[in-house]
C-alpha cells in the first residue's frame, strides 16, 4: 500500500471509528447493527436507502425530537420518566439503535426491539400539569412520534442526499416505515406524504411551547459533544436540524436560521454528508 493509499485508509478508519463510537455504547457491549436481507424491509426498500445515510438521519432525528416535544403529553413522558437530564447522549443512542435494529436487523431482532419498547411504553404514564392523564402507549401519541420521525428523516434525506426523489418513492417510504409504527401500536399511521402532512396539520392544535419545552430543547441543543473531534460536526448538525424544521415549528421554539446563514448551514452540512459517505463507501 503506497503512502497516499495508506493515509486515505487511515482517515476513513478514523472517521468510521468516531461515528461508531457516537452511536454504539462500548460500555454496554454494543456493536454496529448488521444488515440482514431477512429483516422487516430489505435491500430494495426505500427505508434501507433513507435510513442508511448518517448525516440525513442525524439532522432529521434532532428535528424530529424538536417537533415531538411540542406535544405536551409526549414531552411529559420524557420529563417524568427519562434520565435525559443526566444522559442525553444515552437517550439519543437508544433511539438511534432502535431505528437501526428495526430498519436493518434480522426480523427476530427487530421484532424483539419492538416488543421491548412496547413493554416500556406500557409502564409510562402520569398526569400533565393541568391534571390531564397521559399514557405513552396512547395510539395517537405514538402516531405523533412516528409522523414527526418519518417526515424529518425523509426531509433530511431529500435535502442532503436526493433532492430529486420522486413522489412515488416518498410515498413508498411512508408506506414501508408504517410497518414499525403499526407494530408499536400507533394509530392513525400515514402511508403517504399527503397523509403525513394531513396528520401533522390535524395535530398542530394540541401543540404547546412552555418552560418545560424550552428546558428540554436547551438540554438537547446545548449538550456537550462526545469529544473535541465531533464538536464542530455536532454544532453543524443542530443548526441544520433547526433549519430543517417547518417555519411554524421554528417560531414555536423561538429559534430561527437567518436568511444569510441558511445557505452556509446547508452547504456545510452537505459537505459533512459527502465526507461520511466517502468514508463508509
KAPE-V109382 format. One record per pair of residues at least 12 apart in sequence whose ideal C-beta (glycine too) atoms are under 7 Angstrom apart, sorted by the first residue. I is the first residue (numbers start at 1). GAP is how many residues later the second one is. Records with the same first field share a line. If there is no record, write none. Layout:
I=GAP  GAP
This chain:
12=267
15=261  264
16=263  264
18=211  212
19=35  257
20=12
21=205
22=204  208
23=70  73
25=68
30=67
33=67  68  71  72
35=69
36=68  69  70
38=68  69
39=65  66  67  68  71
40=62  67  70  139  140
41=62  135
45=131
46=123  126  127  130
47=56  126  129  130
48=55
50=103  104  107  123
51=48  52  102
53=104  108  220
54=222
55=105  214  217  218  221
56=100  101  104  105  217
57=96  99
58=179
59=97  101  178  181  182  185  210
60=92  93  95  96  184
61=35
62=175  176  179
63=89  93  178  181  182
64=84  85  88
65=155
66=151  175  179  183  187
67=81  85  178  182
68=76  77  80
69=144  147  148
70=137  138  139  143  179  182
71=70  73  135  136
72=56  136
73=55  61  68
74=67  70  71
75=137  138  141
76=50  52  58
77=47  57  59
78=138
79=133
80=46
81=43
84=135
85=134
88=131  132  135
89=134  137
98=15  19
101=12
102=12  78
114=66  69  70
117=67
118=66  67
121=15  16
122=15
124=12
137=48
139=46  47  48
142=39  42  43  44
143=43  44  45  46  56
144=59
146=35  40  43
147=43  49  52  53
150=24  27  46
151=45  49
152=92
154=16  19
155=89
156=88
159=85
160=109  110  113
161=112
167=26
170=23
171=21  22
174=16  17  18  19  22
175=16  17
178=13
207=45
209=43  44
217=36
221=17
233=39
236=32  33  36
239=26
240=25  29
242=13  15
243=14  19  22  23
